[in-house]
Amino acid sequence: MSANCAPRLSQLVCAATPDPVEVEKANLQQQIAAASAILVAEARCFPEDHEGMEEEKTMWLRCWEEKTAMLMPLVEHGKELGVTVRVDAAEVPILAEADDVYERWMAEEAEVCARAEQDVQMGDENAQETGGPGASIAVPAATEKMSHVEVVSCPVRKQSWQTITESKDEDEPKIVIPPGSILHKVLCAWCTVKKTACIRPVGWTCDGCARMKQGCEKSMKATGKKAQAGTLVARASKTVKASSSKRVVDDNDDDDEVEVVESHMHAKGKAPVHSRLDAKVTADLSQSLRLLHAEAAELQATYLRLQVRVDQLAEALEKIGVE
């Protein structure tokens, strides 16, 4: 055999062809390791279970669901290919604790939603029993249960508007509250100075402040409280708000008659807004906002007192004939 016909070394050595299954397993192991690391990092940073942390808790629940939904399909596919999922022994208790926290918070959230739904259904039933606006019916004494709240009702008459007596004496003035309005037990600054009843429509300024074209201290406080409402209840499909007023009249026969008027307002729940701001930045902004509200309330009260002094001075000048 001549040298030209001899086989070369490159012809004798064949390149090894990689097994597609092994390549897929290797890639799957890398994906599972990356997803597991992300899930462990999320498990290490779940928020504290304190009041006022509802938004952070809801945000963490959604993130935990996203990370779990990312990992579980990879694990299932790995079982089909025979890929072993390995987790560090130090990370096992962290994942177990985070999973327990997730289950507990989800149960609490579901309970809140169920209560809100029951309140809505009970409110609809009560509205149907009244027979519509303007109806007056007698309700026997009974114990009514609305989800988690137990209310003991007495013989009452339900009407479409509300009347409140400030005392049992018939000579005392009576305050009539129009439909859709509420009466503040603690008066705002203007009504305190004027010594008048602080009545306002729901969500608006009181009548006295509206006539003066000024912002109402109560409406600003109500807005602040509404902004701090828990987001777990906001996830409910519906919520119900009920308000009632009572009129107490004493007869000579010592029989007490109570008039109770109940009005229900239903509003669809809105999805919570998840903020991506840092917790410290959010706390600083909230503190600054509270300080601004306090300063605004003080300035409003000062202005109202000054306005009252001006009105008193104008009345005194009119009495002595000075325009």
PyMOL commands that set and color helices and strands:
alter all, ss='L'
color gray80, all
select helices_A, chain A and resi 3-5+9-12+20-43+54-81+92-129+189-194+207-211+217-227+231-234+279-319
alter helices_A, ss='H'
color red, helices_A
select strands_A, chain A and resi 138-139+142-146+149-153+156-157+162-165+174-177+181-183+199-201+238-250+256-268
alter strands_A, ss='S'
color yellow, strands_A
deselect
rebuild
show_as cartoon
